[in-house]
Amino acid sequence: MAADPSSSSTGQHAFPPENSRQTATMSGPLNPRDERRPPPMQRAFNRQVSLGSGVTVLGMDRGGKNGGGRGQQRALPRSGRSLGVLNHSGALGQAAGDGGARRGDFSMFRTKSTLSKQNSLLPTRIRESDLDLPTHVEEQPVGRPAPAEDPLNKSVPAGRYFAALRGPELDEVRDYEDILLPKDEVWPFLLRFPIGCFGVCLGLGSQSILWGALAASPAMRFLRVTPMINLALWVLAVAVLVATSVTYALKCVFYFEAIRREYFHPVRVNFFFAPWIAAMFVTIGLPRAYAPERPHPAVWCAFVLPLFALELKIYGQWLSGGKRRLCKVANPSSHLSVVGNFVGAILAARVGWAEAGKFLWAIGVAHYIVVFVTLYQRLPTNEALPKELHPVYSMFIATPSAASLAWAAIYGSFDAVARTFFFMAIFLYLSLVVRINFFRGFRFSLAWWSYTFPMTTASLATVKYAEAVPCFASRALALSLSLMSTTMVSLLLVSTLLHAFVWRSLFPNDLAIAITKDKQNGAVRPNARGKRASKRVHDIKRWAKQAPLSLVSSITKSHSADKEEEEKTE
C-alpha cells in the first residue's frame, strides 16, 4: 500500500479508514447515527443578526451551471433614519440614505400582520435539505423554549412615545431615533391618514352649532344672522365627516396594525372619541327648518354606546394603575375622552332622555376633576410634557364649557351650576390668551383643527350666558369670542385647502406609527441613561461601603453624648 506524500514527509503513515472518515466529516455534518448527510446541492444559507438593529442579514451561495461565484453578503448600514426590512423577493432592502432606490415593505402594518408573515416572504424554494447549517443548530432541544417573536405587533409603552417623538401631536421622530419604514419614500395614502383628521369634523360641526345659536338667540338678534350660514356649514361638516369616516374605515380594513399603533399612542388614543363626538355635533347642529322636534332615541344609542364602550376601556386603564395609568399618559388632549360625556348629555336632553343625560354628566364631571387635577399639579411620576405640546392647552377650555351647556340643556336653565363651569372656562381662556407665545412657531398640521373646537364651545357657552344675563358686557363677550373662533376656523380652512391642492403637503408620512418598541432597536440617545445608570450604581456601592462606618460613628457619638449628660447630672 503506497504511502501518502504528505505523510511520508512527516514520517507517519495514513490509514484508509481514518482518511475516509475525515473526508466524510469535511463534506458534511454527521447525524446521531453516524450516517453521512448528503452534501448541499447548490446553495448554502447563513444568517447574521445585527446587534445594533436586530435585523437579519441573509447570505446565500449560489452555484450555476458554469460554477458561478459565491454571492456576496449584503450588510445593512445604520443610517439613523430607518431600518431595512425584507422585501417580497427575499433580499434585504437597503437602508434609507444608502444611495440606491429602495422600496419599503409596508406589509408589516397590514391587517393580521405577524412575524411569521414576514418570514414567509423568504424564497420558498429553500428547503431543509438544501441548507448547510452547523451541527449545533440542526435540531432544537425539546425543553428549550421557542425564540421570541418580533415585538412589532405588541403594545408600545407610553413613555416610549414621549421619548422618541416630538411635535404638537407627538408626530415627529427625534433625530437620534430609527423607524421601521423609509423616510425618503412616499407611503401609501391610508398609512398617511391619521386619526387626527377627525379634528376637522369637530371644528366644522361645532361651527355649525354656533351659527345656528347666533341666528336663533334672542340676545344676539341685533346681528341679524341668516340661517343659511348654519345650513351651509352643516352640509360641509356632514360631507367632511362622511369622507373622513369612509377613508379611515378603509384604513382599518387594510392597515389594522397601524390603527393599533395609533391606539397605543398617548395623544392619539383620545382622538378615537372624535368620530362619535363629531357625529353628535352634526345631529345637534341640524338646521331648525329641517330638524325634527325631538330626534329618535336610536340616534343617541348609535353614537353614545360606542363612546361609552371606549370609555370603559380607557377609564379602566386609568383606574387599574398599569403602564397606562393616568399619571403616566395624561396630556391636555385627554380632555377629549371626557368632553364626549357632556356632548352625549346634551343629545340625551334633545331626545328626551333626561336621566341618561344626568348619568353621562355625572361621569364626565367625576373624570374631569381627576384629569384636571392630574394635569394641573404635574405629578413627579408623570412624563414631562414637551414644549411643542403647548398648543393643546386649549383643550382645557372645552370641558368646563361643555359641562355648562350640558347642565343647561338637562335642567332647562343657565343656573348657578352652569355659570360656575362657565366662569371656570372663561378664566382658563384668559389665562391662555395672555400666554400667546405658547402658540407661535409651529408648522401647520391637521391636528390644529382640534383646537378650534374648544374655542367654539366657549363661544356657545357665552351666548347662553348672554341669554341668561342680558347686558352689554355679556353680549360683547359673546360677539368677540364668536368672531375669534370663526376667524380661526376660516384661517385653518384656507391653510388646509392650500396644503391639499397647491403645495400637496397635507398628508406627510406618519412617522409616529413606525417607531421601534425598544430603544435598543434604535439609536441610543447620547448622554441619556448610560450615565444615570452608572451614577446610580456608583452611589449605591458608595452608600453600601460607608453605611456601616456611619452607623458605628453615629452610635458612638450618641453613646458619648449620653455619658456626658450623666456626668453633668452627677
C-alpha positions in Angstrom: 0.0 0.0 0.0 1.5 3.3 -1.1 2.1 6.0 1.4 0.6 9.4 1.1 3.2 12.1 0.0 2.2 14.4 2.9 2.5 11.6 5.4 5.9 10.4 4.1 7.4 13.8 4.6 6.5 13.7 8.3 7.4 10.1 8.9 3.8 8.9 9.5 1.6 6.5 7.6 -2.1 7.2 6.8 -4.7 4.6 7.2 -7.5 4.5 4.6 -10.4 4.1 7.1 -9.4 7.2 9.1 -8.8 9.1 5.9 -12.2 8.3 4.5 -13.9 9.3 7.8 -12.1 12.6 7.7 -13.3 13.1 4.1 -16.8 12.4 5.2 -16.5 14.8 8.0 -15.3 17.6 5.8 -18.0 17.0 3.2 -21.0 17.4 5.6 -22.1 17.0 9.2 -22.9 13.7 10.8 -26.2 12.8 12.3 -26.5 11.0 15.6 -26.4 7.6 13.9 -23.0 8.4 12.2 -24.7 8.3 8.8 -23.3 10.6 6.2 -25.6 13.5 5.4 -25.8 14.4 1.7 -23.8 17.4 0.8 -25.5 20.7 -0.1 -26.6 20.7 -3.7 -26.5 24.3 -5.0 -26.8 26.8 -2.1 -25.5 27.5 1.3 -27.7 29.6 3.6 -26.4 31.5 6.6 -27.9 34.3 8.7 -26.4 37.2 10.6 -28.2 39.2 13.2 -27.2 42.8 13.7 -26.9 43.6 17.4 -27.5 47.2 16.8 -30.8 47.0 15.0 -31.9 43.3 15.3 -32.3 43.0 11.6 -31.4 39.7 10.0 -28.9 39.7 7.1 -29.2 36.8 4.6 -26.3 35.4 2.6 -26.8 32.7 0.0 -24.1 31.0 -2.0 -25.3 30.1 -5.5 -23.7 27.8 -8.0 -24.7 27.9 -11.6 -24.0 25.6 -14.5 -20.7 27.2 -15.0 -19.9 27.0 -11.4 -20.7 30.7 -10.8 -19.0 32.5 -7.9 -20.4 32.9 -4.4 -23.0 35.6 -3.9 -21.7 38.5 -1.7 -23.4 39.0 1.6 -25.4 42.3 1.7 -25.0 44.1 5.0 -27.2 46.8 6.4 -25.5 50.1 7.3 -27.1 52.1 10.1 -28.5 55.4 8.7 -30.2 56.7 11.8 -33.3 57.1 9.8 -35.0 53.8 9.0 -34.3 50.1 9.4 -34.0 47.8 6.4 -36.6 45.0 6.0 -37.0 42.0 3.8 -38.8 42.7 0.5 -41.0 40.3 -1.3 -38.2 38.8 -3.3 -36.4 37.7 -0.1 -33.5 40.2 -0.5 -32.6 42.7 2.1 -33.6 46.2 1.2 -31.0 48.9 1.6 -31.4 51.4 4.3 -32.7 54.9 3.6 -30.0 57.2 2.6 -27.8 54.5 1.2 -27.9 56.0 -2.2 -29.8 53.2 -4.0 -33.5 53.1 -4.7 -35.4 51.1 -2.0 -39.0 50.3 -1.6 -40.2 49.9 1.9 -42.1 46.8 3.0 -45.4 48.2 4.2 -46.9 44.8 4.7 -45.9 44.8 8.4 -48.7 47.2 9.1 -51.3 45.4 7.1 -54.2 43.6 8.8 -53.2 40.5 10.8 -49.5 41.0 10.0 -47.2 38.9 12.2 -43.6 37.9 12.3 -44.5 34.6 10.6 -46.0 36.5 7.7 -42.7 38.4 7.4 -40.7 35.2 7.4 -43.0 33.8 4.7 -41.5 36.4 2.3 -38.3 34.3 2.1 -37.8 32.3 -1.1 -40.0 29.2 -0.8 -37.5 27.0 -2.8 -35.1 26.9 0.1 -35.7 23.7 1.9 -34.2 22.0 4.9 -32.2 19.5 2.7 -30.6 22.4 0.9 -29.3 24.2 4.0 -25.8 23.7 5.3 -26.3 24.6 8.9 -23.9 23.9 11.8 -24.5 20.8 13.8 -25.4 22.7 17.0 -28.4 24.4 15.4 -29.7 21.5 13.4 -32.2 20.3 16.0 -33.7 22.3 18.8 -33.8 20.5 22.2 -37.3 19.6 23.4 -37.0 21.5 26.6 -35.7 24.8 25.1 -38.4 27.4 24.5 -39.1 28.8 21.1 -37.4 32.0 20.1 -39.3 35.2 20.9 -41.5 36.8 18.3 -41.0 40.2 16.8 -42.4 42.9 19.2 -43.9 44.8 16.2 -47.4 43.8 16.9 -47.2 44.2 20.7 -48.1 47.3 22.5 -45.5 50.1 22.6 -45.0 51.6 26.1 -46.5 55.0 26.5 -43.2 56.5 27.7 -41.6 55.3 24.5 -43.7 57.7 22.5 -42.7 60.6 24.7 -39.0 59.6 24.4 -39.0 59.0 20.6 -41.4 61.7 19.3 -41.9 65.4 19.5 -44.2 68.0 17.9 -47.7 69.4 18.6 -49.2 65.9 18.5 -46.1 63.8 19.1 -45.9 63.1 15.4 -42.2 63.9 14.6 -39.4 61.5 15.2 -36.4 62.7 17.1 -33.1 62.9 15.3 -31.4 60.1 17.2 -34.3 57.6 16.6 -34.7 54.9 13.9 -38.1 54.0 12.4 -39.3 50.8 10.7 -40.2 52.4 7.4 -38.2 54.6 5.0 -38.4 58.4 5.3 -37.4 59.2 1.8 -40.3 57.3 0.2 -43.9 58.3 -0.1 -46.0 55.9 2.0 -49.4 54.6 0.9 -52.2 57.1 1.4 -54.0 55.1 4.0 -50.9 54.9 6.1 -50.6 58.7 5.9 -54.1 59.3 7.0 -54.1 59.7 10.8 -56.9 59.7 13.3 -56.4 63.4 13.9 -58.2 64.1 10.7 -61.4 63.9 12.6 -60.4 67.2 14.2 -61.7 68.9 11.0 -65.1 67.3 11.7 -65.0 68.6 15.2 -64.2 72.2 14.1 -66.8 72.4 11.3 -69.5 70.6 13.4 -69.1 73.0 16.3 -69.2 76.0 14.0 -72.5 74.9 12.5 -73.9 74.7 16.0 -72.5 78.2 16.9 -74.0 79.9 13.8 -77.3 78.2 14.5 -77.3 79.6 18.0 -76.4 83.1 16.8 -79.3 83.0 14.4 -81.8 81.8 16.9 -80.6 83.5 20.1 -82.7 86.5 21.3 -79.6 88.1 22.9 -77.8 88.1 19.6 -80.7 89.2 17.5 -79.0 92.5 16.7 -76.5 90.7 14.5 -79.4 89.5 12.1 -77.5 86.3 11.2 -79.2 84.4 8.4 -79.9 80.7 9.0 -78.3 79.9 5.6 -74.8 80.1 7.1 -75.8 77.3 9.6 -77.1 75.2 6.7 -74.0 75.7 4.6 -71.7 74.8 7.4 -73.8 71.8 8.4 -73.7 70.4 4.8 -69.9 70.9 4.7 -69.5 69.3 8.1 -71.6 66.2 7.1 -69.6 65.9 3.8 -66.3 66.0 5.6 -67.4 63.6 8.3 -68.6 61.0 5.8 -65.4 61.3 3.7 -63.2 61.0 6.7 -65.1 58.1 8.2 -65.0 56.1 4.9 -61.3 56.7 4.5 -60.5 55.7 8.0 -62.7 52.7 7.7 -60.6 51.6 4.7 -57.5 52.1 6.8 -59.0 49.8 9.4 -59.6 47.1 6.8 -56.2 47.2 5.1 -53.8 48.5 7.7 -55.2 47.5 11.1 -51.7 47.2 12.6 -51.3 50.9 12.0 -54.6 51.5 13.8 -53.2 49.6 16.8 -50.1 51.8 16.8 -52.3 54.9 16.9 -54.4 53.4 19.7 -51.3 52.9 21.9 -50.2 56.5 21.2 -50.8 58.5 24.4 -52.1 61.5 22.5 -53.9 59.9 19.5 -55.8 57.4 21.7 -58.0 60.3 22.8 -58.9 61.1 19.2 -60.8 57.8 18.9 -63.6 59.7 20.7 -63.6 62.3 18.0 -65.7 60.5 15.4 -68.6 59.9 17.8 -68.4 63.5 19.2 -68.4 64.9 15.6 -71.4 62.8 14.7 -73.3 64.1 17.8 -72.3 67.7 16.8 -73.8 67.1 13.4 -77.0 65.8 15.0 -77.3 68.7 17.4 -76.4 71.3 14.7 -79.1 70.2 12.3 -80.8 73.4 11.0 -84.1 74.1 12.7 -86.0 74.3 9.5 -85.2 70.6 8.8 -84.7 69.2 12.3 -87.5 67.2 13.9 -88.9 68.5 17.2 -87.3 65.5 19.0 -84.7 63.2 17.4 -85.3 59.5 17.7 -83.5 57.8 20.7 -81.9 55.3 18.3 -79.7 58.1 17.1 -78.4 58.7 20.6 -77.8 55.0 21.1 -75.9 54.7 17.9 -73.4 57.4 18.8 -73.2 57.2 22.6 -72.9 53.4 23.1 -69.6 53.1 21.1 -68.2 56.1 23.0 -69.3 54.6 26.3 -67.6 51.2 25.5 -64.4 53.1 24.7 -64.6 55.0 28.0 -64.9 51.7 29.9 -61.6 50.6 28.3 -59.7 53.9 28.7 -61.0 54.8 32.2 -60.3 51.2 33.3 -56.7 51.6 32.3 -56.5 54.8 34.4 -58.1 53.1 37.4 -56.1 49.9 37.3 -52.8 51.7 37.6 -50.9 49.8 35.0 -48.4 51.0 32.4 -51.0 53.4 31.0 -52.3 54.9 34.3 -53.5 58.4 34.1 -50.4 60.0 35.8 -48.3 58.3 33.1 -50.2 59.2 29.9 -52.1 62.4 31.0 -51.9 65.2 28.5 -54.2 68.1 27.5 -55.8 66.0 24.8 -57.1 63.7 27.5 -60.0 66.2 27.8 -61.4 64.7 24.6 -62.1 61.5 26.4 -64.2 63.4 28.9 -66.0 66.0 26.8 -67.8 63.3 25.0 -69.9 62.7 28.1 -71.2 66.2 28.1 -72.0 66.2 24.4 -73.8 63.0 24.9 -75.7 64.5 27.8 -76.8 67.4 25.5 -78.0 65.0 22.9 -79.8 62.9 25.5 -81.7 66.1 26.6 -82.7 66.6 22.9 -84.2 63.2 22.6 -86.0 63.4 25.9 -83.9 61.1 28.0 -83.0 63.4 30.9 -81.9 60.7 33.2 -79.4 59.3 30.7 -78.1 62.8 30.3 -77.7 63.2 34.1 -75.8 59.9 34.2 -73.4 61.0 31.5 -72.9 64.4 33.1 -72.0 62.8 36.4 -69.4 60.5 34.7 -68.0 63.5 32.9 -67.6 65.6 36.0 -66.0 62.9 38.0 -63.3 62.2 35.5 -62.9 65.8 34.5 -61.9 66.6 38.1 -59.3 63.8 38.1 -57.9 64.8 34.7 -57.8 68.5 35.6 -56.0 67.9 38.9 -53.5 65.5 37.3 -52.6 68.0 34.6 -52.6 71.0 36.9 -50.2 69.7 39.6 -47.9 67.7 37.2 -47.1 64.7 39.4 -43.4 63.6 39.5 -44.4 60.2 38.1 -45.9 61.9 35.0 -44.0 62.1 31.8 -42.6 65.5 31.1 -44.8 67.4 28.6 -42.7 68.7 25.7 -42.8 72.4 24.8 -44.2 71.5 21.4 -47.4 70.2 23.1 -48.3 73.6 24.4 -51.0 74.4 21.7 -53.1 71.5 23.0 -53.6 73.5 26.3 -56.6 75.0 24.6 -58.3 71.7 25.4 -58.6 73.0 29.0 -61.4 75.3 27.8 -63.6 72.6 26.1 -64.6 70.5 29.1 -66.0 73.2 31.5 -67.7 74.9 28.6 -69.4 71.7 27.5 -70.3 70.9 31.1 -72.1 74.2 31.5 -74.0 73.7 28.2 -75.0 70.2 29.2 -76.3 71.3 32.6 -78.4 74.0 30.9 -79.8 71.5 28.4 -80.7 69.0 31.0 -82.4 71.3 33.6 -83.6 74.0 31.1 -81.9 77.0 32.7 -78.4 78.5 32.9 -78.4 78.5 36.6 -75.7 78.7 39.3 -74.1 75.3 38.5 -73.9 76.1 34.8 -72.5 79.5 35.5 -69.8 78.0 37.8 -68.4 75.9 35.0 -68.8 78.8 32.5 -66.7 81.1 34.7 -64.0 78.3 35.0 -63.9 78.1 31.2 -63.6 81.9 30.9 -60.7 82.1 33.4 -58.8 79.3 31.6 -59.5 81.0 28.3 -58.0 84.3 29.6 -55.0 82.5 31.1 -54.2 81.1 27.6 -54.8 84.4 25.8 -52.2 86.2 27.9 -49.7 83.4 27.0 -49.9 83.8 23.3 -46.2 82.7 22.9 -47.4 79.2 23.5 -49.0 79.1 20.1 -46.1 80.5 18.0 -43.5 78.9 15.9 -45.3 75.6 15.0 -45.9 74.3 11.5 -49.4 73.7 10.2 -51.0 70.3 10.9 -54.5 68.9 10.6 -54.4 68.4 14.4 -54.8 72.2 14.8 -58.4 71.8 13.8 -59.0 70.1 17.2 -58.0 73.3 18.9 -60.8 75.3 17.3 -63.5 73.2 18.9 -62.7 74.4 22.5 -62.9 78.0 21.3 -66.3 77.4 19.6 -67.6 75.6 22.7 -66.6 78.6 24.9 -68.4 80.9 22.4 -71.6 78.8 22.6 -71.5 78.9 26.4 -71.0 82.7 26.3 -74.1 83.0 24.0 -76.1 81.0 26.6 -74.8 83.2 29.4 -75.8 86.3 27.4 -79.4 84.9 27.2 -79.5 84.4 30.9 -77.8 87.7 31.8 -78.7 90.1 29.0 -76.4 93.1 29.2 -73.8 95.0 27.1 -70.8 93.1 28.6 -72.2 89.7 28.1 -73.2 90.4 24.5 -69.9 92.0 23.7 -68.1 89.0 25.2 -70.2 86.6 23.2 -69.6 88.5 20.0 -65.8 88.8 20.5 -65.4 85.1 21.3 -67.6 84.1 18.3 -65.5 86.3 16.0 -62.2 84.8 17.3 -63.4 81.2 16.8 -64.8 81.9 13.4 -61.6 83.7 12.3 -59.5 80.7 13.5 -61.7 78.2 11.6 -61.5 80.4 8.4 -57.7 80.6 8.6 -57.4 76.9 9.1 -59.8 76.1 6.2 -57.7 78.3 3.8 -54.5 76.7 5.0 -55.9 73.2 4.6 -57.0 73.9 1.0 -53.6 75.4 0.2 -51.7 72.4 1.6 -54.0 70.0 -0.1 -54.3 71.4 -3.6 -51.4 73.8 -4.1 -48.5 72.6 -2.0 -49.7 69.0 -1.8 -48.3 68.5 1.6 -51.4 67.9 3.7 -50.7 64.2 4.4 -47.0 63.7 5.1 -45.6 60.3 6.2 -47.0 59.4 9.5 -43.7 58.7 11.3 -45.3 58.3 14.7 -46.6 54.8 13.9 -43.3 53.5 12.7 -41.1 53.9 15.8 -39.4 50.9 17.3 -40.7 49.4 20.5 -37.5 49.5 22.5 -34.6 51.9 22.5 -32.2 49.0 21.7 -33.7 48.8 18.3 -32.9 52.4 17.5 -30.0 54.7 18.1 -29.1 55.4 21.7 -29.6 58.9 22.8 -26.3 60.5 23.7 -25.7 61.1 27.4 -29.1 59.6 28.3 -29.5 56.7 30.6 -25.9 55.3 30.5 -24.5 57.9 32.8 -27.6 57.9 35.0 -27.4 54.1 35.4 -23.7 54.1 36.1 -24.0 57.0 38.5 -26.9 55.2 40.3 -24.8 52.0 40.7 -21.8 54.0 41.9 -23.9 55.8 44.5 -25.4 52.5 45.8 -21.9 51.0 46.1 -20.6 54.1 47.9 -23.5 54.0 50.3 -23.0 50.3 50.9 -19.3 50.9 51.8 -20.0 53.9 54.0 -23.2 52.8 55.7 -21.6 50.5 58.4 -19.0 53.2 59.3 -21.5 55.9 59.5 -23.8 53.7 61.6 -20.9 52.9 64.0 -19.9 56.6 64.3 -23.5 57.7 65.0 -23.8 55.1 67.7 -20.5 56.1 69.4 -21.4 59.8 69.2 -24.8 59.2 70.8 -23.2 57.0 73.5 -20.6 59.6 74.3 -23.3 62.3 74.5 -25.2 60.1 77.0 -22.1 59.7 79.1 -21.5 63.5 79.2 -25.1 64.1 80.3 -24.7 61.5 83.1 -21.5 63.2 84.3 -23.2 66.5 84.3 -26.2 65.3 86.3 -23.9 63.6 88.8 
